[in-house]
């Protein structure tokens, strides 16, 4: 049968061999410590999602490029195209009036063609 050793005998033996044996101190986390950490982390998350939209709105209001600098190229192109179209219609109408005068055809106000 094997001999059972006590903890003190094992400790003496290890001390003779040069090992240091200490009792492990068990630290218990208190409920208050865990609760405070949970509260702090939840407060940080809530404040992050509360402050972020405010910061975004503030940055949009204080933009360097405000509405004074708009891209008007589309409007400019639209004006140019409309000018060209109206110019072509004007030339076409003058041509139609000249042709009507030559053929003795009178163009009415509503676009009806009357022959004399």
Buried (B, 14 or more C-beta within 10 A) or exposed (E): EEEEEEEEEEBEEEEEEEEEEEEEEEEEEEEEEEEEEEEEEEEEEEEEEEEEEEEEEEEEEEEEEEEEEEEEEEEEEEEEEEEEEEEEEEEEEEEEEEEBEEEEBEBEEEEEEEEE
